[in-house]
Amino acid sequence: MIKLHFPEGQNYDCVMCGAGCESLWTIPVEPQVVETIEAHPLGIRVINENGAAFSKTEDGGFAIFYKDPEKPRCGFLRQDKLCSIHAELGVDEKPLTCQQFPFHLTDTPDGVYVGVSYMCTAVRQNSGRPLQAHEDWLRERMAKGIRITTIEADRVPVGQERYTTWEDYVAFEEEFNRRRAEQGLELTAQQALVLAAQATNQERVQLALAWDGLEMEEMPLGGQVASMLDGTLFALVKLFLDDTSAERILPLDEAFQKGEDLDLPEFNWKGTWFALLRFQDKAFGDELEDELDRWADVQMHRKSLLIYRPLLDNLWMLALIPRLVRCYTAFYTYRAGRQRAGLEDYYQALRLSEMYLGSNGLLPSRLAPRFNAFLLQAV
Ligand code: SF4
């Protein structure tokens, strides 16, 4: 029997919030599911209400149709936030992706690593039973053919057309986790980025060995990576504003460069960037740092560094997400007139960052090549 590895400390049972069904994702739908549902009164009802139940994908398949992509909502989501396919036809008739959510499986030479998506409310809140309790259910879904990402033993993607072995990656990850426990995630991710970039420049990629020359707590590239992450964080703050016109953005850029007050009425914030970072450091307490650690543990466990994109691209996101989460947690806290951030502020910020920068996020594929062009030139 295939070995399934579950992460420690992560719980999940659906709280039926429907939030995953109100996000703009391409959710593939099997042709037989389309056939069954379109022939059922439920499908006919949804087509009458929305104009379509499913859309055609570029590769000739089907996906869930969103009537208004600006306000995405699955046409099968009921007002009470329950799935009407689940309620009227049964769980087995749902598209496999919907049955599988929020689980993510990564098949490696050491067995299958089970992860979960932090786009799910219950996962963010750590609500429910330990993930191990879902093992039988997951095995049933695996037999039905849910999606599993495969990592090949001798083709672990590190950079553009650059690969290493699974054994090398495991040793690299072990040292990554050891350092993360001592010096924190962000510095470790920055160090790993530089090492991975150096390794890809060599004839034979050897990730694990690269750690040897790097002292604990050493800031890589004299802080250039950290500066780039700071600049990117500010760029994201601007990108997420409702108004991104030049009249709105140029004064913010000017204020940022001169160290003057940033006017962000969306968060009732008027103060310098450094004042915001100071506020953030005070507002984001130990409990939230522990929550962020749980998020990082699950990312490492599910092999997020190797999924969808090569290691180098994913490391940028691992370094950037905690910054974005702390910053937006501070914004939401400040807007609510509080000095200490609460879990709700944090969950809201984490959802935002997962949506844009997570494994399935909208931005990594756009940001990572730009980052890597800088990095590969700098090392
Ligand atoms: S987002 Fe998670 S908790 Fe909410 S309905 Fe979907 S699976 Fe359930």
Boltz pocket constraint, residues with backbone or C-beta under 6 A from the ligand:
constraints:
  - pocket:
      binder: B
      contacts: [[A, 13], [A, 14], [A, 15], [A, 16], [A, 17], [A, 18], [A, 19], [A, 20], [A, 21], [A, 81], [A, 101], [A, 102], [A, 119], [A, 120], [A, 121], [A, 122], [A, 123]]
      max_distance: 6.0
